[in-house]
Amino acid sequence: MRKLTIGLCLGLLGLAVLAQPAFADRLADAIASSNVQGEPGYLGIPGAPTLNIYVGLIWAIWVGWIFSTVGAFGGIMAGVGHITIYGLGDYAKGLGKNDLNKVVTDSIRVSNQWLVGCSAALSSFNYYRMGRLVAPLGVSLAVGSVAGSWLVPIITAGKINLSSYLGYFGLFVLFLGCYLFYETTPAGQNKKKKAKEAAKAFQDSVKSHSDTTAQGVKLQSFTLTKCIFTFFGVEFSFNPIVPLIGGFIIASLASFLGVGGGFLLVPFLTSVAGLPMYLVAGTSALAVFIGMLNSIVSYMVAKSTPVAWGLIGAELIGIVIGSLIGPRTSKYIPDVWLKRLFVVLALYVGIRYTSKGFLGYSLVPPF
């Protein structure tokens, strides 16, 4: 699995290098048509913000940790960094509805995906080794995601203004935060008896310092209509067709928003598949990884979307650090608190970007 991951990432970098002249053409045309002036900043655009790579490095450590811990919010937190901390959101908005606005917006979207794709690759490998990744489920989701993550960039690249992007971004996150909050209530917990039983067994094993890997995911049987596996002696099952369809829908929405899709996968895996949170992060990461590879190629090769390579390089270092820490610390966090961490971040991000996109200002800090 490690060799496959490295090979896919290197192949993606090679494609990006080969497509570099097309990036320059699209960006140059957008700059020429917008008549911007000033010192070169982001992407070499005159008058654009100048970004500090050290800020990107530090923020990316948080991005890698949160994604590898709960299987979500990597792309969303990367978006917070690029849109808010760096100020690219306000900058793009100030450009008006022109081609340069759309180039910067697409660049933000694919930059987010570079970070979460790297984190997903590392998280998948680490959770697989720990016996906390349901590979057949992750693969089914990933196969379904291929069409969605390829189709949406082709349809929407160069056609979405930042204000619309922010508003829809926020609405999806807000809705899912509310749904996951319900799952942490007694009523929601009672509907997940198997997940609760498996989570308790895992927590007890961690407390007793037992070998958790030996009792990890064990595949019992797999057919086109039913897959059965166990985790800490608790049996789970799913129909592979369901995550196949779910993967397509999730990847389509995630690719449109320019994020990894983990914030959509987590509710799917906990509610539809009925998994405990200890299996969600790794399984989500595998599906996100395949989807991100596909979507990045779509944006960068098919639509010639440019990125700031110096910034991306620094951020990927931070992603590696955070993504190595996350799987090793998540086992010490109770299952219900992993969900609550998801809920808190979802409510904050959802309120902020919904209000920012549709009202023009944020209802929560930073305003």
C-alpha positions in Angstrom: 0.0 0.0 0.0 2.9 2.4 0.8 4.5 1.8 -2.6 1.1 2.4 -4.4 0.6 5.6 -2.5 4.0 7.0 -3.2 3.7 6.0 -6.9 0.4 7.7 -7.3 1.6 10.9 -5.6 4.7 11.0 -7.8 2.6 10.5 -10.9 0.4 13.4 -9.9 3.4 15.6 -9.4 4.7 14.6 -12.8 1.4 15.5 -14.5 1.4 18.8 -12.7 4.8 19.7 -14.0 3.9 18.7 -17.6 0.8 21.0 -17.4 2.8 24.0 -16.1 2.7 26.0 -19.4 -1.1 25.7 -19.6 -1.3 27.1 -16.0 0.7 30.1 -17.1 -1.5 30.7 -20.1 -4.8 30.7 -18.2 -3.4 32.9 -15.4 -1.7 35.3 -17.8 -4.9 35.7 -19.8 -6.9 36.4 -16.6 -4.4 39.0 -15.4 -4.4 40.7 -18.8 -8.2 40.9 -18.9 -8.5 42.3 -15.3 -6.0 45.2 -15.6 -4.7 44.7 -12.0 -1.7 46.7 -10.8 0.8 46.6 -7.9 3.6 44.4 -6.7 3.4 40.7 -7.6 1.8 38.6 -4.8 -0.1 35.3 -4.8 0.5 33.4 -8.1 2.5 36.4 -9.2 -0.6 38.5 -9.6 0.0 42.3 -9.4 -1.5 43.6 -6.2 -2.3 40.2 -4.7 -1.5 39.4 -1.1 2.0 38.1 -0.3 1.8 34.9 1.7 4.1 33.8 4.5 5.1 30.1 4.0 5.8 29.7 7.7 2.2 30.5 8.6 1.2 27.9 6.0 3.5 25.3 7.6 2.1 25.8 11.1 -1.5 25.9 10.0 -1.0 22.8 7.9 0.1 20.8 11.0 -3.4 21.5 12.5 -5.0 20.6 9.2 -3.2 17.3 9.0 -4.0 16.5 12.7 -7.7 17.2 12.5 -8.2 15.3 9.3 -6.3 12.3 10.5 -8.1 12.3 13.8 -11.8 12.6 12.8 -11.5 11.8 9.1 -12.9 15.2 8.2 -12.3 18.9 8.1 -8.9 18.7 6.4 -10.1 20.5 3.3 -12.4 22.8 5.3 -9.5 23.8 7.6 -7.2 24.2 4.6 -9.9 26.5 3.2 -10.0 28.5 6.4 -6.3 29.0 6.0 -6.3 30.0 2.3 -9.5 32.0 2.4 -9.4 33.7 5.8 -5.9 33.6 7.4 -4.2 34.5 4.1 -7.0 36.8 3.1 -7.4 35.3 -0.4 -11.2 35.3 0.1 -11.5 39.0 0.5 -9.0 39.6 -2.2 -10.8 37.5 -4.8 -14.1 39.1 -3.8 -12.7 42.5 -4.4 -11.8 41.6 -7.9 -15.4 41.5 -9.0 -17.0 38.9 -11.2 -14.2 38.4 -13.7 -11.9 35.7 -14.9 -9.2 36.5 -12.4 -11.6 36.0 -9.5 -12.5 32.6 -11.0 -8.8 31.6 -11.4 -8.0 32.5 -7.7 -11.2 30.7 -6.5 -10.2 27.5 -8.5 -6.7 27.8 -7.1 -8.0 27.9 -3.6 -10.1 24.8 -4.3 -7.3 22.8 -5.7 -4.7 24.0 -3.1 -7.1 22.7 -0.4 -7.2 19.4 -2.2 -3.4 19.1 -2.3 -3.2 19.3 1.5 -6.1 16.9 2.2 -4.9 14.5 -0.4 -1.5 14.2 1.2 -3.1 13.8 4.7 -5.5 11.2 3.4 -2.6 9.2 1.9 -0.6 9.1 5.1 -3.7 8.5 7.3 -4.9 5.6 5.1 -1.5 3.8 5.5 -1.3 4.4 9.2 -4.8 3.3 10.0 -4.5 0.2 7.8 -1.4 -0.8 9.8 -3.4 -0.3 13.0 -6.3 -2.4 11.9 -8.7 0.5 11.9 -9.5 0.8 8.2 -12.4 -1.0 6.5 -10.7 -1.4 3.1 -13.7 -2.8 1.1 -15.9 0.0 2.3 -13.3 2.6 1.6 -12.7 1.2 -1.9 -16.4 1.1 -2.7 -16.7 4.7 -1.7 -13.6 5.6 -3.7 -14.8 3.8 -6.9 -18.1 5.7 -6.7 -16.2 9.0 -6.1 -14.1 8.8 -9.3 -16.9 10.0 -11.7 -18.1 12.7 -9.3 -14.6 14.1 -8.6 -13.8 14.2 -12.3 -17.1 15.5 -13.6 -17.6 18.5 -11.3 -14.3 20.3 -12.0 -14.9 20.0 -15.7 -18.4 21.5 -15.3 -17.7 24.2 -12.7 -14.1 25.3 -13.1 -14.0 28.9 -14.2 -17.7 29.4 -13.6 -18.0 29.9 -9.8 -17.5 33.2 -8.1 -16.2 33.2 -4.5 -19.3 34.6 -2.8 -21.4 31.7 -4.1 -18.7 29.2 -3.2 -18.5 30.5 0.4 -22.2 30.4 1.0 -22.7 26.8 -0.2 -19.6 25.7 1.6 -21.1 27.0 4.9 -24.5 25.6 4.4 -23.3 22.0 3.9 -21.1 22.1 6.9 -23.8 23.6 9.1 -26.3 21.0 8.2 -23.9 18.1 8.8 -22.8 19.6 12.1 -26.4 19.6 13.4 -26.9 16.1 12.2 -23.8 14.8 14.0 -24.8 16.6 17.1 -28.0 14.6 17.1 -25.9 11.4 16.9 -24.2 12.4 20.2 -27.5 12.6 22.1 -28.9 9.6 24.0 -31.5 9.0 21.3 -28.8 9.0 18.6 -26.5 6.8 20.6 -29.2 4.2 21.2 -29.6 3.6 17.5 -25.9 2.7 17.2 -25.6 -0.3 19.6 -23.0 -2.2 17.6 -20.9 0.9 17.2 -21.2 1.7 20.9 -20.2 -1.9 21.8 -17.2 -2.0 19.5 -16.0 1.5 20.7 -16.2 0.4 24.3 -14.2 -2.7 23.6 -11.6 -0.7 21.8 -11.4 1.9 24.6 -11.0 -0.9 27.3 -8.2 -2.4 25.3 -6.4 0.9 25.0 -6.7 1.5 28.8 -5.3 -2.0 29.5 -2.5 -1.4 27.0 -3.4 -4.5 25.0 -2.5 -5.0 21.4 -5.4 -3.3 19.6 -4.1 -4.2 16.1 -4.6 -7.9 16.7 -8.4 -7.3 17.4 -8.8 -4.8 14.5 -10.8 -5.1 11.3 -11.1 -8.7 10.1 -12.8 -9.3 6.8 -15.2 -12.4 7.1 -16.8 -12.5 3.6 -17.3 -10.3 0.6 -19.9 -10.6 -2.3 -21.3 -8.0 -4.7 -24.3 -7.5 -2.4 -22.9 -8.0 1.1 -19.6 -7.6 3.0 -19.2 -8.8 6.6 -16.3 -7.8 8.9 -15.6 -7.7 12.6 -13.9 -5.1 14.8 -13.1 -6.2 18.4 -15.4 -9.1 18.1 -18.4 -7.1 16.9 -19.8 -8.0 13.5 -20.7 -5.3 11.0 -22.0 -5.7 7.4 -22.9 -3.5 4.4 -24.0 -3.7 0.8 -21.2 -2.5 -1.5 -23.6 -0.9 -3.9 -24.8 1.6 -1.2 -21.3 3.2 -0.7 -20.7 3.1 -4.4 -23.7 5.4 -5.0 -22.9 7.4 -1.8 -19.3 7.9 -3.0 -20.5 9.4 -6.3 -22.8 11.9 -4.5 -20.3 12.8 -1.8 -17.4 13.3 -4.3 -19.5 15.5 -6.5 -20.4 17.8 -3.6 -16.9 17.8 -2.2 -15.3 18.5 -5.6 -17.6 21.4 -6.1 -16.7 22.9 -2.7 -13.0 22.2 -3.2 -12.6 20.1 -0.1 -11.8 16.5 0.7 -15.3 15.3 1.4 -14.5 13.9 4.8 -17.2 16.1 6.4 -19.7 14.3 4.2 -18.2 10.9 4.6 -18.2 10.9 8.4 -22.0 11.2 8.7 -22.3 8.5 6.0 -20.0 6.1 7.8 -21.5 6.6 11.2 -25.1 6.7 10.1 -25.5 4.6 7.0 -22.7 2.2 7.6 -23.0 2.3 11.4 -19.3 2.4 12.2 -17.7 3.6 15.5 -15.6 6.7 15.1 -12.4 4.7 15.6 -13.0 3.1 12.1 -14.3 6.3 10.5 -11.1 8.3 10.1 -9.1 5.6 8.3 -11.9 4.5 6.0 -12.8 8.1 5.2 -9.2 8.8 4.4 -8.9 6.0 1.9 -12.0 7.2 0.0 -10.8 10.8 0.2 -7.4 9.9 -1.1 -8.6 8.4 -4.3 -11.1 11.2 -4.9 -8.5 13.9 -4.3 -6.1 12.3 -6.8 -8.8 12.3 -9.4 -10.0 15.8 -8.7 -6.6 17.4 -8.6 -5.8 16.0 -12.0 -9.2 17.4 -13.2 -8.5 20.9 -12.0 -4.8 21.0 -12.9 -4.6 19.1 -16.2 -8.1 19.4 -17.7 -8.7 23.0 -16.5 -5.1 24.4 -16.1 -5.6 25.7 -12.6 -2.5 27.3 -11.1 -1.2 26.9 -7.6 1.6 28.6 -5.6 4.1 25.8 -5.5 6.3 27.4 -2.8 3.4 27.7 -0.4 2.1 24.2 -1.2 5.5 22.7 -0.5 5.7 24.3 2.9 2.2 23.3 3.7 2.8 19.7 2.7 5.6 19.5 5.3 3.1 20.6 8.0 0.5 18.1 6.7 3.0 15.2 7.1 3.8 16.2 10.7 0.1 16.5 11.7 -1.0 13.4 9.8 1.6 11.3 11.6 0.5 12.5 15.0 -3.3 12.2 14.5 -3.7 8.4 14.3 -1.5 7.9 17.3 -3.5 10.3 19.5 -7.1 9.6 18.4 -7.2 6.3 20.2 -7.0 8.1 23.5 -10.1 10.3 22.7 -13.5 8.7 23.6 -15.7 7.9 20.6 -18.4 10.3 21.5 -15.9 13.2 22.0 -14.5 12.5 18.5 -18.0 13.2 17.2 -18.4 16.3 19.4 -15.1 17.6 18.1 -16.5 17.2 14.6 -19.8 19.0 15.7 -18.0 22.0 17.3 -15.9 22.6 14.2 -18.8 22.1 11.9 -21.0 24.6 13.6 -18.3 27.2 13.7 -17.2 26.8 10.1 -20.8 26.5 8.9 -22.0 29.7 10.6 -18.9 31.6 9.5 -19.0 30.8 5.8 -22.8 30.7 5.4 -23.0 34.3 6.8 -19.8 35.4 4.9 -21.1 34.1 1.6 -24.8 35.2 1.7 -24.7 38.2 4.1 -21.3 39.6 3.1 -19.9 39.4 6.7 -19.2 36.8 9.3 -21.4 36.3 12.4 -18.5 34.7 14.3 -14.9 35.9 14.7 -12.8 36.7 12.8 -15.4 39.1 11.4 
